[in-house]
Amino acid sequence: MYMDSYYEKVERLAIIPVVVLDDAADAKPLADALVAGGMPSAEVTFRTAAAADSIRAMRAAHPDMAVGAGTVLSVEQVDEAVEAGAEFIVSPGFDEEVVRHCMERELPVFPACVTPTEVIAARKLGIHVTKFFPAAQYGGLSTINALAAPFVGHRFMPTGGVSPANVAEFLASPHVIACGGTWMVKANLIKEGRFDEVERLCREAMGIVATAR
C-alpha cells in the first residue's frame, strides 16, 4: 500500500517542522535553512492565507523536500494543498470525509487521534499511523503507550509540547514514528529573518535524533 512506503519515509525524517507562514516570501529561505540543517521536511499549516503559495515555493526551491499541508480541515483544502504540491496531509482531528478523500487520491494522510474511539475509526479506514495532538495536553508519551497496548502495531506522531527536552524520549518509543516540532521554526525567528538560527536548531535537533534511535 502507498501509505506503507510513506510511513517509512516519515520514520527516517524523525522530526517534521510544523510551519506557520504569514508571508510566502519567507518560504524559500526557510526551506533552505531546514534542508541545510538536515531536516528536509515541513508541515505547512493552513492557518494563514499564505499556506498554498508557501508550499509551492518550497517545492520549487527543493523538489526532493517532503512538504505537506497541516491544519487541513476540509476536502477543499486537501485539493488546494495538492494543487500547490503538498505530498502529505495532516489534520488536527479525525474527519472521515477528509481521510477518505485523501485515500481516494492515494495521498498520505495523518489525522489526529487521541482517544481509543478515534484510533478505531482510523484503523477501520486502513490508517495505522496517526498524529497525536496536542500531545502535552493529552498526556504525552504515557497516553501514547496506553493507547498502543490494545492497538498493536499502531504508531503515533506526537505534536504540541514536543521540545529538545523530551523529543529523545518520544523518539525512543517504538510506538512513535516521528515527532512534529515548532521550536526550530518559531514565528519570531521567521519574522526577523534569523534563518541561520533555524538551521542551527535543526542541526541540534537532528543530533538528538541520532542519540535516540
For each residue, the residues with C-beta under 8 A, 3 or more apart:
1: 4 126
2: 5 6 106 108
3: 6 7 108 126 127 128 129
4: 1 7 8
5: 2 8 9
6: 2 3 9 10 88 108
7: 3 4 10 11 128 129 155 177
8: 4 5 11 12
9: 5 6 12 13 66
10: 6 7 13 16 129 157 177 178
11: 7 8 14 177 178
12: 8 9
13: 9 10 16 39 40 41 66 178
14: 11 171 178 179 206 209 213
15: 39 167 178 179 180 181 205 206 209
16: 10 13 41 42 43 66 68 157 178 179 180 181
17: 34 39 41 42 43 180 181 182 184 185 202
18: 43 45 70 159 180 181 182 185
19: 30 42 43 44 45 54 70 185
20: 45 47 48 185 187
21: 24 26 27 30 44 48 50 51 54 190
22: 26 48 50 191
23: 26 50
24: 21 27 50 53 54 56 57
25: 28
26: 21 22 23 29 30 54 190 193
27: 21 24 30 31 44 50 53 54 55 57 58 61
28: 25 31 32 57 58 60 61
29: 26 32 33 193 195
30: 19 21 26 27 33 34 42 58 185 190 195 198
31: 27 28 34 35 42 57 58 61 62 65 67
32: 28 29 35 36 61 62 195
33: 29 30 36 37 195 196 198 199 202
34: 17 30 31 37 39 40 41 42 65 184 185 198 199 202
35: 31 32 38 39 40 62 65
36: 32 33 199 202
37: 33 34 184 198 199 200 201 202 203 205 206
38: 35 202 203 206
39: 13 15 17 34 35 184 202 205 206
40: 13 34 35 62 64 65 66
41: 13 16 17 34 65 66 67 68
42: 16 17 19 30 31 34 58 65 66 67 68 185
43: 16 17 18 19 68 69 70 88 90 180
44: 19 21 27 51 54 55 58 67 68 69 70 86
45: 18 19 20 48 51 69 70 71
46: 51 52 69 70 71 72 73 77 80 81
47: 20 51 71
48: 20 21 22 45 51
49:
50: 21 22 23 24 27 53 54
51: 21 44 45 46 47 48 54 55 69 81 84
52: 46 55 56 80 81 83 84
53: 24 27 50 56 57 84
54: 19 21 24 26 27 44 50 51 57 58
55: 27 44 51 52 58 59 67 69 81 84 85 86
56: 24 52 53 59 60 84 85
57: 24 27 28 31 53 54 60 61
58: 27 28 30 31 42 44 54 55 61 62 65 67 85
59: 55 56 62 63 65 67 84 85
60: 28 56 57 63 85
61: 27 28 31 32 57 58 65
62: 31 32 35 40 58 59 65 67
63: 59 60
64: 40
65: 31 34 35 40 41 42 58 59 61 62
66: 9 13 16 40 41 42 87 88
67: 31 41 42 44 55 58 59 62 85 86 87
68: 16 41 42 43 44 81 86 87 88 89 90 108
69: 43 44 45 46 51 55 72 77 78 81 84 86 88 89 90
70: 18 19 43 44 45 46 90 91 92 180
71: 45 46 47 90 91 92
72: 46 69 77 78 81 89 90 91 98
73: 46 77 91 92 95 98
74: 77 78 95 98
75: 78 79 97 98 101
76: 79 80
77: 46 69 72 73 74 80 81
78: 69 72 74 75 81 82 89 98 101 102 105 107
79: 75 76 82 83
80: 46 52 76 77 83 84
81: 46 51 52 55 68 69 72 77 78 84 86 89
82: 78 79 85 86 105 107
83: 52 79 80
84: 51 52 53 55 56 59 69 80 81
85: 55 56 58 59 60 67 82
86: 44 55 67 68 69 81 82 89
87: 66 67 68 107 108
88: 6 43 66 68 69 107 108 109 110
89: 68 69 72 78 81 86 98 102 107 108 109 110
90: 43 68 69 70 71 72 109 110 111 112 131 180
91: 70 71 72 73 94 95 98 99 109 110 111 112 131
92: 70 71 73 112 131 133
93: 111 112
94: 91 99 111 112 113 118 121 122 130
95: 73 74 91 98 99 111
96: 99 100 121 125
97: 75 100 101
98: 72 73 74 75 78 89 91 95 101 102 109 111
99: 91 94 95 96 102 103 109 111 122 125 127
100: 96 97 103 104 125
101: 75 78 97 98 104 105
102: 78 89 98 99 105 107 108 109
103: 99 100 106 107 109 125 126
104: 100 101
105: 78 82 101 102
106: 2 103
107: 78 82 87 88 89 102 103
108: 2 3 6 68 87 88 89 102
109: 88 89 90 91 98 99 102 103 127
110: 88 89 90 91 129 130 131 157
111: 90 91 93 94 95 98 99 118 122 127 130 131
112: 90 91 92 93 94 118 130 131 132 133 159
113: 94 118 119 121 122 130 131 132 156
114: 118 132 133 138 143
115: 118 119
116: 119 120 147 150 151
117: 120 121
118: 94 111 112 113 114 115 121 122 130
119: 113 115 116 122 123 130 147 151 154
120: 116 117 123 124 151
121: 94 96 113 117 118 124 125
122: 94 99 111 113 118 119 125 127 128 130
123: 119 120 126 127 128 151 154
124: 120 121
125: 96 99 100 103 121 122
126: 1 3 103 123
127: 3 99 109 111 122 123 130
128: 3 7 122 123 153 154 155
129: 3 7 10 110 154 155 156 157 177
130: 94 110 111 112 113 118 119 122 127 154 155 156 157
131: 90 91 92 110 111 112 113 156 157 158 159 180
132: 112 113 114 135 138 143 144 156 157 158 159
133: 92 112 114 138 158 159 160 180
134: 137 138 159 160 161
135: 132 138 140 144 158 159 160 161 162
136: 140 160 161
137: 134 160 161
138: 114 132 133 134 135 143
139: 142 143 144 146
140: 135 136 143 144 158 161 166 170
141: 144 145 158 166 169 170 173 176
142: 139 145 146
143: 114 132 138 139 140 146 147
144: 132 135 139 140 141 147 148 156 158 173 175 176
145: 141 142 148 149 173 175
146: 139 142 143 149
147: 116 119 143 144 150 151 154 156 175
148: 144 145 151 152 154 155 156 175
149: 145 146
150: 116 147
151: 116 119 120 123 147 148 154
152: 148
153: 128
154: 119 123 128 129 130 147 148 151 175
155: 7 128 129 130 148 174 175 176 177
156: 113 129 130 131 132 144 147 148 175 176 177
157: 10 16 110 129 130 131 132 176 177 178 179 180
158: 131 132 133 135 140 141 144 161 162 170 176 179 180
159: 18 112 131 132 133 134 135 162 179 180 181
160: 133 134 135 136 137 180
161: 134 135 136 137 140 158 166
162: 135 158 159 166 167 170 179 180 181 182 183
163: 166 167 181 183
164: 167 183 204 205 208
165:
166: 140 141 161 162 163 169 170
167: 15 162 163 164 170 171 179 181 205 208 209 212
168: 171 172 208 209 211 212
169: 141 166 172 173 212
170: 140 141 158 162 166 167 173 176 179
171: 14 167 168 176 178 179 209 212 213
172: 168 169 176 212 213
173: 141 144 145 169 170 176
174: 155
175: 144 145 147 148 154 155 156
176: 141 144 155 156 157 158 170 171 172 173 179
177: 7 10 11 129 155 156 157
178: 10 11 13 14 15 16 157 171
179: 14 15 16 157 158 159 162 167 170 171 176
180: 15 16 17 18 43 70 90 131 133 157 158 159 160 162
181: 15 16 17 18 159 162 163 167 184 185 205
182: 17 18 162 185 186
183: 162 163 164 186 201 205
184: 17 34 37 39 181 198 201 202 205
185: 17 18 19 20 30 34 42 181 182 189 190 198
186: 182 183 189 190
187: 20 190 191
188: 191 192 194
189: 185 186 192 194 195 197 198
190: 21 26 30 185 186 187 193 194 195 198
191: 22 187 188
192: 188 189
193: 26 29 190
194: 188 189 190 197 198
195: 29 30 32 33 189 190 198 199
196: 33 199 200
197: 189 194 200 201
198: 30 33 34 37 184 185 189 190 194 195 201 202
199: 33 34 36 37 195 196 202 203
200: 37 196 197 203 204
201: 37 183 184 197 198 204 205
202: 17 33 34 36 37 38 39 184 198 199 205 206
203: 37 38 199 200 206 207
204: 164 200 201 207 208
205: 15 37 39 164 167 181 183 184 201 202 208 209
206: 14 15 37 38 39 202 203 209 210
207: 203 204 210 211
208: 164 167 168 204 205 211 212
209: 14 15 167 168 171 205 206 212 213
210: 206 207 213
211: 168 207 208
212: 167 168 169 171 172 208 209
213: 14 171 172 209 210
